[in-house]
Amino acid sequence: MSEALINELKIMLIEGLHLEDIEAEEIIVDEPLFGDGLGLDSIDALEIAVMLDKKYGVKITSEDDRNSEIFASLNTLAAFITENRTK
Protein backbone atom coordinates (compact mmCIF):
# COMPACT_ATOMS: atom_id res chain seq x y z
CA MET A 1 0.00 0.00 0.00
CA SER A 2 1.30 3.41 -0.90
CA GLU A 3 2.15 5.60 2.08
CA ALA A 4 1.48 8.61 -0.17
CA LEU A 5 -2.07 7.39 -0.88
CA ILE A 6 -2.71 6.79 2.83
CA ASN A 7 -1.54 10.33 3.63
CA GLU A 8 -3.69 11.78 0.82
CA LEU A 9 -6.72 9.96 2.21
CA LYS A 10 -6.08 11.18 5.73
CA ILE A 11 -5.93 14.79 4.54
CA MET A 12 -8.95 14.32 2.28
CA LEU A 13 -11.01 12.93 5.16
CA ILE A 14 -9.99 15.71 7.54
CA GLU A 15 -10.58 18.52 5.05
CA GLY A 16 -13.53 17.04 3.15
CA LEU A 17 -15.46 15.99 6.25
CA HIS A 18 -14.38 19.02 8.30
CA LEU A 19 -12.86 16.90 11.08
CA GLU A 20 -11.49 19.81 13.07
CA ASP A 21 -10.47 17.95 16.23
CA ILE A 22 -8.06 15.46 14.65
CA GLU A 23 -4.65 15.58 12.97
CA ALA A 24 -3.60 13.26 10.13
CA GLU A 25 -1.01 11.57 12.37
CA GLU A 26 -3.76 10.63 14.82
CA ILE A 27 -5.69 8.55 12.28
CA ILE A 28 -4.77 4.90 12.75
CA VAL A 29 -4.85 3.10 9.41
CA ASP A 30 -6.39 -0.13 10.76
CA GLU A 31 -8.90 1.59 13.05
CA PRO A 32 -12.56 1.42 12.00
CA LEU A 33 -13.76 4.49 10.10
CA PHE A 34 -17.26 4.23 11.57
CA GLY A 35 -18.63 3.74 15.06
CA ASP A 36 -16.04 3.56 17.82
CA GLY A 37 -13.12 4.19 15.48
CA LEU A 38 -13.00 7.52 13.68
CA GLY A 39 -16.69 7.98 14.43
CA LEU A 40 -17.97 8.60 10.92
CA ASP A 41 -21.60 7.98 9.90
CA SER A 42 -23.56 7.08 6.77
CA ILE A 43 -23.66 10.69 5.56
CA ASP A 44 -19.86 10.76 5.80
CA ALA A 45 -19.74 7.57 3.71
CA LEU A 46 -21.70 9.30 0.95
CA GLU A 47 -19.38 12.30 1.07
CA ILE A 48 -16.32 10.03 0.94
CA ALA A 49 -17.75 8.20 -2.08
CA VAL A 50 -18.20 11.53 -3.91
CA MET A 51 -14.66 12.64 -3.04
CA LEU A 52 -13.19 9.32 -4.22
CA ASP A 53 -15.07 9.55 -7.49
CA LYS A 54 -13.80 13.08 -8.15
CA LYS A 55 -10.19 12.48 -7.16
CA TYR A 56 -9.57 8.86 -8.19
CA GLY A 57 -12.43 7.97 -10.54
CA VAL A 58 -13.55 5.26 -8.08
CA LYS A 59 -17.26 4.46 -8.14
CA ILE A 60 -18.86 3.24 -4.91
CA THR A 61 -22.63 2.94 -4.76
CA SER A 62 -24.84 2.51 -1.72
CA GLU A 63 -26.06 -0.80 -3.18
CA ASP A 64 -22.55 -2.33 -3.27
CA ASP A 65 -22.51 -5.40 -1.00
CA ARG A 66 -18.80 -4.82 -0.30
CA ASN A 67 -19.29 -1.41 1.37
CA SER A 68 -18.70 -2.71 4.90
CA GLU A 69 -15.42 -4.23 3.68
CA ILE A 70 -14.40 -1.20 1.59
CA PHE A 71 -15.05 1.26 4.41
CA ALA A 72 -13.77 -0.98 7.25
CA SER A 73 -10.58 1.07 7.74
CA LEU A 74 -8.28 3.47 5.98
CA ASN A 75 -6.17 0.52 4.82
CA THR A 76 -9.13 -1.27 3.22
CA LEU A 77 -10.26 1.95 1.58
CA ALA A 78 -6.77 2.55 0.17
CA ALA A 79 -6.59 -1.03 -1.11
CA PHE A 80 -9.92 -0.61 -2.91
CA ILE A 81 -8.74 2.65 -4.49
CA THR A 82 -5.47 1.06 -5.60
CA GLU A 83 -7.35 -1.76 -7.30
CA ASN A 84 -10.09 0.35 -8.89
CA ARG A 85 -8.79 3.84 -9.59
CA THR A 86 -9.11 5.29 -13.07
CA LYS A 87 -7.35 8.61 -12.37
Secondary structure, 3 states (H helix, E strand, C coil): CCHHHHHHHHHHHHHHCCCCCCCHHHCCCCCECECCCCCECHHHHHHHHHHHHHHHCCCCCCCCCCHHHHCCEHHHHHHHHHHHCCC
